[in-house]
Amino acid sequence: MIRTMIRYAAALTAAIGLGACDLEVVNPNDPETARVLATPNDAEALIGSYYRRWHDGLYRNLGSFHGMANMMSLQNYSSLANNCQNARTPFSGAANENTPGNVCQGEQQRVYFIHSEVARVASSFINTLDAGLDLGGARRNARARSFAEFLRGVSLGYVALFYDSAAVSAPGMSAVDAGELVSYEEVMDSALVALQRSVDFATQAGDGGVGFPLPAGWIPSPTSFTSVEFKKLVRSYAARLRANVARNPEERAAVDWDAVVLDAQNGITADHLNTTSTVSGPFYTWLAQYDGVGLWHQMPPFIIGMGDVSGSYAAWIAQPIGARGQGNTGFTMVTPDLRFPQGATRAAQQADFSWNDCAAPATPCERYFVNRTGSDQFAGASFGHSNYDFVRFHSWRVSGDAGQGQNGNIPFFTKAELDMLQAEGHIQNGNFALAAQLINKTRTAGLVGNPPVARGGGLPAITADPDAQVPGGPDCVPKVPTGPQGPVVCGDMFEAMKWEKRIETAYTHFAAWYLDSRGWGDLPLDTPLFWATPYQDLLARVKPIYGAGRGVGTAPGSAAPMSHYGW
């Protein structure tokens, strides 16, 4: 049965993985693997196609748990049953069920199986090099090894982020060796080792000749991935993975923050952009839904409401959760944060900024969020009702770079995320002045350009005192709840960092708020903390099936306690 499961995962390669190479696609766990990897050009074409495959596991279509994770972390609210969104409504006690035939089975397993496949193919490719295949010199071989180890690292890393155990595919293993399931911590250790190997091989390959830069199609981007630029990307992912694997605040505090800071300091120096294509990928299908389309999306007030200075959020928080938004009413938040529409009334905010203002190709939106001008969406739990939609990348969604929506450059890793990872590390290590400098980079940045575009919140700078409330007095941002029904108070340095990270990373990468809120202890009560290893891999190893969350058949300790915000 173990062999059957591996062959199933690898069969996905046959359907998709080599489409760009014009090769006859075969199962890489069959003897035909030797033929596919037999020549330098074919072998290199294989590994060069697999970044898109890794990307597909996260972003290609709606059939993943991306929507569930955004619901569970209060980043999004939808009443639709599509992709099990409303089956993960917060405070409903919904668990991540793992039984055969469960309605969310495909979505819950997608990342695990596709990323396990990518790790296995990358390992098989390295095995082929170890067996003597020469791509055309030591530097070209080192470049390919670097890329293969990068794929292994990010694939194993994302499996470790979301699942509690997995088998680790590694060079030296045979194509049919399933391996034992090991804990997510061990899987992450293997991922980080692979990323370090990627950096080491990139250094060996160097630039020019048959070394770097990467061939343009390997990572479609306006960036030319020289060895230096590629190593920046690898280390950026290492920083993200190190911090976000934590399941709770205790694990988050125990992260090797010195390593996170060092990776972040050597990471990307500007937003990492992918050049998306609706034909050949990379894709970001979920982001295409977040523009007030149908009932796919609205921003619930729990997090974004912390920017309100009018008292409306405080009054909303003062109600029991079930009473919030009763009567199908949202509230207008008034905030000095320039990433939100400005004005004291809903009409004023709608006049300040409309998504039509940035519908032209390659036109950055002035604000990240909009006060909806269309029909409000009253369905589902009342606490999800909101007047606000996320529209930061509306131009990409509808027009792309040259008039065709979802075709063009868009951030998949923001520099602000890396800055906040570094800031969090400095806070954990007591380097508060350095943390404040990093937090203030986006916190204080205002409108730039003509027409103006928000590059940050335009908020007053915080000081190096970690316990001081953020400045602004009654107009401070963020205002954070202190219990189930408040009151709300001005946040401290850590809350300022969290606010910047949430606003700057909203919808920019897979399950952004879920990962951070889990580690910070901010998920709603009883939210599942992970997804269980798919039942196929459990049954193949004669292990019991279980789920995650609260209830019968779930793993112990797999549900979030009440957050310190009181939800």
C-alpha positions as CSV (number, residue, x, y, z in Angstrom):
1,M,0.0,0.0,0.0
2,I,2.9,2.4,0.7
3,R,4.2,1.9,-2.8
4,T,0.7,2.5,-4.1
5,M,0.5,5.9,-2.3
6,I,3.8,7.0,-3.6
7,R,2.9,6.1,-7.2
8,Y,-0.4,8.0,-6.8
9,A,1.5,11.2,-5.8
10,A,4.0,10.8,-8.5
11,A,1.3,10.2,-11.1
12,L,0.4,13.9,-10.6
13,T,3.8,14.6,-12.2
14,A,2.7,12.6,-15.2
15,A,-0.3,14.8,-15.6
16,I,1.2,18.2,-15.0
17,G,4.8,18.5,-14.0
18,L,6.6,18.3,-17.4
19,G,4.1,20.1,-19.5
20,A,6.5,22.9,-20.3
21,C,9.2,20.5,-21.4
22,D,7.4,18.8,-24.3
23,L,8.6,15.5,-23.0
24,E,6.6,12.3,-22.9
25,V,5.7,12.4,-19.3
26,V,6.2,9.3,-17.2
27,N,5.9,8.2,-13.6
28,P,9.2,9.1,-11.9
29,N,8.8,6.1,-9.6
30,D,8.8,3.7,-12.5
31,P,11.9,2.4,-14.4
32,E,11.1,5.0,-17.1
33,T,12.5,7.6,-14.7
34,A,15.9,6.7,-16.0
35,R,14.9,7.6,-19.5
36,V,13.4,11.0,-18.5
37,L,16.5,11.9,-16.5
38,A,18.9,10.3,-18.9
39,T,20.1,13.4,-20.8
40,P,21.3,16.8,-19.4
41,N,18.7,18.8,-21.2
42,D,15.8,16.6,-20.2
43,A,16.9,16.4,-16.6
44,E,17.4,20.2,-16.3
45,A,14.1,20.8,-18.0
46,L,12.4,18.5,-15.5
47,I,13.8,20.3,-12.4
48,G,13.2,23.7,-14.0
49,S,9.5,23.0,-14.4
50,Y,8.9,22.2,-10.7
51,Y,8.8,25.6,-9.2
52,R,5.5,26.0,-11.0
53,R,4.4,22.6,-9.6
54,W,5.2,23.7,-6.1
55,H,3.4,26.9,-6.7
56,D,0.4,25.0,-8.0
57,G,0.1,23.2,-4.7
58,L,-0.7,26.5,-3.0
59,Y,-2.2,28.9,-5.5
60,R,-3.3,27.3,-8.8
61,N,-7.0,26.8,-8.0
62,L,-9.5,27.1,-5.2
63,G,-9.2,23.5,-4.3
64,S,-7.0,24.0,-1.3
65,F,-7.5,24.9,2.4
66,H,-6.4,28.5,1.7
67,G,-10.0,29.7,2.1
68,M,-10.5,27.7,5.2
69,A,-7.4,29.1,6.8
70,N,-8.4,32.7,6.0
71,M,-11.8,32.1,7.6
72,M,-10.3,30.5,10.7
73,S,-7.8,33.4,11.2
74,L,-10.4,36.1,10.7
75,Q,-8.7,37.4,7.6
76,N,-11.8,36.7,5.5
77,Y,-15.4,35.8,5.9
78,S,-17.7,34.0,3.5
79,S,-21.0,32.2,4.0
80,L,-20.4,30.0,1.0
81,A,-19.9,26.3,1.2
82,N,-17.4,26.4,-1.6
83,N,-14.1,24.8,-0.6
84,C,-15.4,24.3,2.9
85,Q,-15.2,28.0,3.8
86,N,-18.4,28.1,5.9
87,A,-17.5,24.7,7.3
88,R,-14.7,26.6,9.1
89,T,-16.7,29.4,10.5
90,P,-15.0,30.6,13.7
91,F,-16.6,29.7,17.0
92,S,-18.6,26.9,15.5
93,G,-16.4,24.1,16.9
94,A,-15.5,22.9,13.3
95,A,-12.7,20.4,13.3
96,N,-10.3,19.5,10.4
97,E,-11.9,16.1,9.8
98,N,-9.7,13.4,8.2
99,T,-11.9,10.5,7.6
100,P,-12.2,8.8,4.1
101,G,-14.7,10.6,2.0
102,N,-15.1,13.7,4.1
103,V,-16.4,16.6,2.1
104,C,-13.2,18.7,2.5
105,Q,-10.9,15.8,1.6
106,G,-9.4,17.2,-1.6
107,E,-8.8,20.7,-0.3
108,Q,-7.2,19.4,2.9
109,Q,-4.8,17.0,1.1
110,R,-3.7,19.1,-1.8
111,V,-0.7,20.8,-0.2
112,Y,0.5,17.6,1.4
113,F,0.4,15.4,-1.8
114,I,1.7,18.0,-4.3
115,H,4.5,19.2,-2.1
116,S,5.5,15.7,-1.1
117,E,5.6,15.0,-4.9
118,V,7.9,18.0,-5.5
119,A,10.2,16.9,-2.7
120,R,10.4,13.4,-4.1
121,V,11.1,14.5,-7.7
122,A,13.8,16.9,-6.5
123,S,15.4,14.2,-4.5
124,S,15.3,11.8,-7.4
125,F,16.9,14.5,-9.6
126,I,19.8,14.9,-7.1
127,N,20.2,11.1,-7.0
128,T,20.6,11.2,-10.8
129,L,23.4,13.8,-10.4
130,D,25.0,11.7,-7.7
131,A,24.9,8.7,-10.0
132,G,27.1,10.5,-12.5
133,L,24.8,12.6,-14.8
134,D,26.8,15.7,-15.9
135,L,24.6,18.7,-17.0
136,G,27.6,20.4,-18.4
137,G,30.2,21.2,-15.8
138,A,30.6,21.6,-12.1
139,R,29.0,25.1,-12.0
140,R,25.9,24.1,-14.0
141,N,25.6,21.0,-11.8
142,A,25.8,23.1,-8.6
143,R,23.2,25.5,-10.0
144,A,20.8,22.6,-10.6
145,R,21.5,21.1,-7.2
146,S,20.9,24.5,-5.6
147,F,17.5,24.8,-7.3
148,A,16.5,21.2,-6.4
149,E,17.4,21.7,-2.7
150,F,15.4,24.9,-2.7
151,L,12.4,23.0,-4.0
152,R,13.0,20.3,-1.4
153,G,13.2,23.0,1.3
154,V,10.1,24.9,0.5
155,S,8.1,21.8,-0.2
156,L,9.0,20.0,3.0
157,G,8.7,23.4,4.8
158,Y,5.1,24.0,3.8
159,V,4.2,20.4,4.7
160,A,5.7,21.0,8.1
161,L,3.8,24.3,8.5
162,F,0.4,22.8,8.1
163,Y,0.5,19.0,8.9
164,D,1.6,17.3,12.1
165,S,3.7,14.6,10.5
166,A,5.0,13.5,7.1
167,A,7.6,11.3,5.4
168,V,10.8,13.1,4.4
169,S,12.0,12.5,0.8
170,A,15.8,12.9,0.8
171,P,18.6,12.3,-1.7
172,G,19.9,8.7,-1.4
173,M,16.4,7.2,-0.9
174,S,15.1,4.9,-3.6
175,A,12.1,6.1,-5.5
176,V,9.8,3.5,-3.8
177,D,11.1,4.1,-0.3
178,A,8.1,5.7,1.5
179,G,9.9,6.4,4.7
180,E,8.4,6.7,8.2
181,L,6.2,9.5,9.3
182,V,8.1,11.9,11.5
183,S,6.9,15.0,13.5
184,Y,6.5,18.4,11.9
185,E,9.5,19.6,13.8
186,E,11.7,17.0,12.2
187,V,10.2,17.7,8.7
188,M,11.0,21.4,9.3
189,D,14.6,20.6,10.3
190,S,15.0,18.7,7.0
191,A,13.5,21.6,5.1
192,L,15.9,24.1,6.7
193,V,18.9,21.8,6.0
194,A,17.8,21.7,2.4
195,L,17.6,25.5,2.2
196,Q,21.1,25.8,3.6
197,R,22.4,23.4,1.0
198,S,20.7,25.4,-1.6
199,V,22.6,28.5,-0.5
200,D,25.9,26.6,-0.4
201,F,25.4,25.2,-3.9
202,A,24.4,28.6,-5.2
203,T,27.7,30.0,-3.8
204,Q,29.6,27.2,-5.6
205,A,27.9,27.8,-8.9
206,G,28.5,31.6,-8.9
207,D,27.5,33.8,-11.8
208,G,28.3,33.8,-15.5
209,G,29.1,31.0,-17.9
210,V,27.0,27.9,-17.0
211,G,26.3,29.1,-13.5
212,F,23.7,31.6,-12.4
213,P,21.5,33.4,-13.2
214,L,18.7,30.9,-13.3
215,P,17.0,30.3,-16.6
216,A,14.2,32.8,-16.8
217,G,11.4,30.3,-16.9
218,W,12.4,28.5,-13.7
219,I,11.0,31.3,-11.5
220,P,8.9,33.6,-13.7
221,S,9.7,37.1,-12.3
222,P,11.1,40.5,-13.4
223,T,14.1,39.7,-11.1
224,S,17.1,38.1,-12.8
225,F,18.0,35.4,-10.2
226,T,21.8,35.7,-10.0
227,S,23.4,33.6,-7.3
228,V,23.1,36.6,-5.0
229,E,19.4,37.3,-5.7
230,F,18.5,33.6,-5.5
231,K,20.2,33.2,-2.1
232,K,18.2,36.2,-0.9
233,L,15.0,34.5,-1.9
234,V,16.1,31.2,-0.3
235,R,16.9,32.8,3.0
236,S,13.7,34.8,3.0
237,Y,11.7,31.5,2.9
238,A,14.0,30.1,5.6
239,A,13.0,33.1,7.8
240,R,9.3,32.6,7.2
241,L,9.4,28.9,7.8
242,R,11.5,29.1,11.0
243,A,9.1,31.4,12.6
244,N,5.8,30.1,11.4
245,V,6.1,26.4,12.2
246,A,5.2,27.2,15.8
247,R,1.8,26.0,16.9
248,N,1.4,28.2,20.0
249,P,3.1,31.1,21.8
250,E,5.4,28.9,23.7
251,E,6.8,27.3,20.6
252,R,6.9,30.7,18.9
253,A,9.0,32.1,21.8
254,A,11.4,29.1,21.5
255,V,12.1,29.7,17.8
256,D,15.7,30.4,17.0
257,W,15.2,34.1,16.6
258,D,18.9,34.8,16.0
259,A,18.7,32.5,12.9
260,V,15.4,34.2,11.8
261,V,17.0,37.6,12.1
262,L,20.1,36.6,10.3
263,D,18.1,35.0,7.4
264,A,15.9,38.1,7.2
265,Q,18.9,40.4,7.2
266,N,20.3,38.4,4.2
267,G,16.9,38.1,2.5
268,I,15.1,40.1,-0.2
269,T,15.7,43.8,-0.3
270,A,12.5,44.6,-2.2
271,D,9.2,42.7,-2.7
272,H,9.6,39.4,-4.5
273,L,7.4,39.5,-7.6
274,N,6.2,36.6,-9.6
275,T,5.0,37.1,-13.2
276,T,1.7,35.3,-13.3
277,S,0.0,33.9,-16.3
278,T,-3.5,32.5,-16.6
279,V,-2.2,30.1,-19.3
280,S,1.1,28.7,-17.9
281,G,1.3,30.0,-14.3
282,P,2.3,30.8,-11.8
283,F,-1.3,31.4,-10.6
284,Y,-3.0,33.0,-7.7
285,T,-6.6,31.9,-8.0
286,W,-7.7,32.8,-4.4
287,L,-6.5,36.4,-4.7
288,A,-8.8,36.8,-7.7
289,Q,-11.8,36.3,-5.5
290,Y,-11.1,39.1,-3.0
291,D,-12.8,42.1,-4.6
292,G,-16.3,42.0,-3.3
293,V,-17.2,39.3,-5.8
294,G,-20.5,37.5,-4.8
295,L,-20.2,36.1,-1.3
296,W,-16.6,35.1,-1.6
297,H,-15.2,37.9,0.5
298,Q,-15.5,40.5,3.1
299,M,-13.1,41.6,5.9
300,P,-14.6,40.8,9.3
301,P,-14.0,43.5,11.9
302,F,-12.1,41.4,14.5
303,I,-8.6,42.4,13.3
304,I,-9.1,45.4,10.9
305,G,-11.4,47.0,13.5
306,M,-8.3,47.6,15.7
307,G,-7.6,50.5,13.4
308,D,-10.8,52.3,14.4
309,V,-10.7,55.4,16.5
310,S,-14.4,56.4,16.5
311,G,-15.5,54.1,19.2
312,S,-17.5,51.9,16.9
313,Y,-15.1,48.9,17.2
314,A,-15.0,49.3,21.0
315,A,-18.9,49.2,21.0
316,W,-18.8,46.1,18.7
317,I,-16.3,44.3,20.9
318,A,-18.4,45.1,24.0
319,Q,-21.2,42.9,22.8
320,P,-21.2,39.1,23.1
321,I,-19.8,37.5,19.9
322,G,-23.3,36.2,18.8
323,A,-24.7,39.7,19.1
324,R,-22.1,41.5,17.0
325,G,-23.6,42.7,13.7
326,Q,-27.1,41.6,14.6
327,G,-29.7,43.0,12.2
328,N,-27.3,42.6,9.3
329,T,-25.4,45.7,10.1
330,G,-21.7,46.5,9.7
331,F,-20.1,49.6,11.1
332,T,-18.0,52.3,9.6
333,M,-14.5,52.4,11.1
334,V,-12.7,55.7,11.2
335,T,-9.0,55.4,11.2
336,P,-5.9,57.6,10.5
337,D,-4.2,54.6,8.9
338,L,-3.9,55.7,5.3
339,R,-4.1,52.1,4.0
340,F,-7.9,52.4,4.7
341,P,-10.4,54.7,3.1
342,Q,-10.5,58.1,4.9
343,G,-13.5,60.0,6.1
344,A,-15.9,60.1,9.1
345,T,-18.9,58.6,7.2
346,R,-19.4,55.7,4.9
347,A,-20.3,58.0,2.0
348,A,-17.1,60.0,2.6
349,Q,-15.0,56.9,2.6
350,Q,-16.6,55.7,-0.6
351,A,-15.9,59.1,-2.2
352,D,-12.3,59.0,-0.9
353,F,-11.4,55.8,-2.7
354,S,-13.1,53.4,-5.1
355,W,-11.7,50.2,-6.6
356,N,-12.4,51.8,-10.0
357,D,-9.6,54.2,-9.2
358,C,-7.1,51.5,-9.8
359,A,-8.7,49.3,-12.5
360,A,-6.2,50.3,-15.2
361,P,-3.2,48.1,-16.0
362,A,-0.3,48.3,-13.6
363,T,-2.0,51.0,-11.5
364,P,-1.3,50.7,-7.7
365,C,-4.3,51.3,-5.5
366,E,-4.2,54.3,-3.3
367,R,-5.6,52.2,-0.4
368,Y,-5.4,48.6,0.5
369,F,-9.1,48.4,1.6
370,V,-12.3,49.9,0.3
371,N,-15.6,50.7,1.8
372,R,-17.9,48.7,-0.5
373,T,-20.1,50.7,-2.9
374,G,-22.1,47.7,-4.1
375,S,-24.7,45.6,-2.3
376,D,-23.7,44.5,1.2
377,Q,-23.5,40.8,1.7
378,F,-25.8,39.7,4.6
379,A,-25.5,35.9,5.0
380,G,-24.1,33.6,7.6
381,A,-22.9,34.6,11.0
382,S,-23.6,38.2,11.9
383,F,-20.1,38.8,13.3
384,G,-18.7,38.3,9.8
385,H,-20.6,41.3,8.4
386,S,-18.4,44.1,7.2
387,N,-18.5,47.1,4.8
388,Y,-14.9,46.5,3.8
389,D,-13.1,44.6,1.1
390,F,-9.5,44.0,0.3
391,V,-8.5,45.6,-3.0
392,R,-4.8,46.3,-2.8
393,F,-4.1,44.3,-6.0
394,H,-7.3,45.1,-7.9
395,S,-5.3,46.4,-10.9
396,W,-3.6,43.0,-11.2
397,R,-6.9,41.2,-10.8
398,V,-8.8,43.0,-13.5
399,S,-6.1,44.3,-15.9
400,G,-2.8,42.8,-15.1
401,D,0.3,44.6,-16.5
402,A,-1.1,45.1,-20.0
403,G,-4.9,44.8,-20.0
404,Q,-5.4,41.1,-19.2
405,G,-6.4,40.3,-15.7
406,Q,-4.2,38.1,-13.6
407,N,-1.3,38.3,-16.1
408,G,1.5,40.3,-14.7
409,N,3.8,41.0,-11.8
410,I,2.5,40.7,-8.2
411,P,4.1,40.3,-4.8
412,F,4.4,36.8,-3.4
413,F,6.8,37.7,-0.6
414,T,6.8,41.3,0.7
415,K,9.8,43.1,2.1
416,A,7.6,44.3,4.9
417,E,7.0,40.7,6.0
418,L,10.7,40.1,6.2
419,D,11.1,43.4,8.2
420,M,8.4,42.3,10.7
421,L,10.0,38.8,11.1
422,Q,13.3,40.6,11.9
423,A,11.4,43.0,14.2
424,E,9.8,40.2,16.1
425,G,13.1,38.5,16.5
426,H,14.6,41.7,17.9
427,I,11.7,42.0,20.4
428,Q,12.2,38.4,21.5
429,N,15.9,39.1,22.0
430,G,15.4,42.5,23.7
431,N,16.8,44.7,20.9
432,F,13.9,47.1,21.1
433,A,15.5,50.1,19.3
434,L,16.2,48.0,16.3
435,A,12.6,46.5,16.4
436,A,11.1,50.0,16.6
437,Q,13.1,51.2,13.5
438,L,11.8,48.3,11.5
439,I,8.2,48.7,12.6
440,N,8.2,52.4,11.8
441,K,9.3,51.7,8.2
442,T,5.8,50.9,7.1
443,R,3.9,52.4,10.2
444,T,5.0,55.9,9.4
445,A,5.2,55.8,5.6
446,G,2.5,57.9,4.1
447,L,1.2,58.6,0.6
448,V,3.7,58.9,-2.2
449,G,3.5,59.7,-5.9
450,N,0.9,61.5,-8.1
451,P,-1.7,60.1,-8.0
452,P,-0.9,59.3,-4.4
453,V,-0.5,55.7,-3.2
454,A,-0.2,54.5,0.4
455,R,3.1,53.0,1.2
456,G,2.2,52.5,4.9
457,G,-0.1,53.8,7.6
458,G,1.1,57.4,8.0
459,L,0.9,56.8,11.7
460,P,3.1,58.4,14.4
461,A,6.3,56.5,15.2
462,I,6.6,54.2,18.1
463,T,9.5,54.5,20.6
464,A,12.0,51.9,21.7
465,D,10.0,51.2,24.9
466,P,8.4,47.8,24.5
467,D,5.8,48.5,27.2
468,A,4.7,51.9,26.1
469,Q,1.4,52.4,24.4
470,V,1.5,53.4,20.8
471,P,1.3,57.1,20.4
472,G,-1.8,58.9,19.3
473,G,-3.8,59.2,22.4
474,P,-7.5,58.6,21.6
475,D,-6.5,58.2,18.0
476,C,-3.9,55.5,18.6
477,V,-3.6,52.5,16.2
478,P,-4.0,49.7,17.0
479,K,-6.6,49.5,19.7
480,V,-6.7,45.9,21.0
481,P,-9.3,44.1,23.0
482,T,-8.3,42.9,26.5
483,G,-11.0,40.3,27.1
484,P,-14.1,38.7,25.6
485,Q,-16.0,42.0,25.7
486,G,-13.2,44.4,25.9
487,P,-12.3,47.1,26.8
488,V,-10.0,48.1,24.0
489,V,-6.7,49.8,24.8
490,C,-3.8,51.2,22.8
491,G,-1.5,48.5,21.9
492,D,2.2,48.2,22.8
493,M,5.3,47.6,20.6
494,F,4.4,44.0,20.0
495,E,0.9,44.8,18.9
496,A,2.2,47.6,16.6
497,M,4.4,45.0,15.0
498,K,1.5,42.6,14.6
499,W,-0.7,45.3,13.1
500,E,2.0,46.2,10.5
501,K,2.6,42.6,9.6
502,R,-1.1,41.8,9.2
503,I,-2.0,44.8,7.1
504,E,1.1,44.5,4.9
505,T,0.8,40.7,4.4
506,A,-3.0,40.4,4.0
507,Y,-3.6,38.0,1.1
508,T,0.1,38.2,-0.1
509,H,0.9,34.6,0.7
510,F,-0.8,31.3,1.6
511,A,-2.6,31.4,4.9
512,A,-0.7,34.5,6.0
513,W,-2.8,35.5,9.0
514,Y,-3.4,31.9,10.1
515,L,0.3,31.1,10.5
516,D,1.0,34.2,12.5
517,S,-2.1,34.2,14.6
518,R,-1.5,30.5,15.5
519,G,2.0,31.3,16.8
520,W,0.9,34.5,18.6
521,G,-2.1,32.7,20.3
522,D,-4.6,34.9,18.5
523,L,-6.8,32.3,16.7
524,P,-10.4,32.0,17.9
525,L,-11.2,29.4,20.6
526,D,-11.2,25.8,19.4
527,T,-9.7,26.6,16.0
528,P,-7.7,23.6,14.6
529,L,-4.0,24.2,14.9
530,F,-3.0,22.0,12.0
531,W,-4.3,19.5,9.5
532,A,-3.8,15.8,10.1
533,T,-1.6,13.7,7.9
534,P,-3.9,12.5,5.1
535,Y,-5.6,9.2,6.0
536,Q,-4.1,7.4,3.0
537,D,-0.6,7.8,4.4
538,L,-1.8,6.8,7.9
539,L,-3.6,3.7,6.6
540,A,-0.6,2.8,4.5
541,R,1.5,2.7,7.7
542,V,-1.2,1.0,9.8
543,K,-1.8,4.1,11.9
544,P,-5.2,5.3,13.3
545,I,-7.0,8.1,11.5
546,Y,-7.6,11.3,13.5
547,G,-8.5,14.9,12.9
548,A,-7.5,18.2,14.4
549,G,-9.5,20.6,16.5
550,R,-12.1,20.0,19.3
551,G,-14.3,16.9,19.4
552,V,-14.3,13.2,19.1
553,G,-11.6,11.7,16.9
554,T,-9.2,14.7,17.1
555,A,-5.6,14.7,18.4
556,P,-5.0,16.0,21.9
557,G,-4.0,19.6,22.1
558,S,-4.9,20.3,18.5
559,A,-7.4,23.1,19.2
560,A,-6.6,26.7,20.0
561,P,-7.4,28.0,23.5
562,M,-9.2,31.3,23.9
563,S,-6.9,34.1,22.6
564,H,-5.7,36.9,24.8
565,Y,-8.0,39.1,22.9
566,G,-10.9,37.2,24.3
567,W,-12.2,35.3,21.3
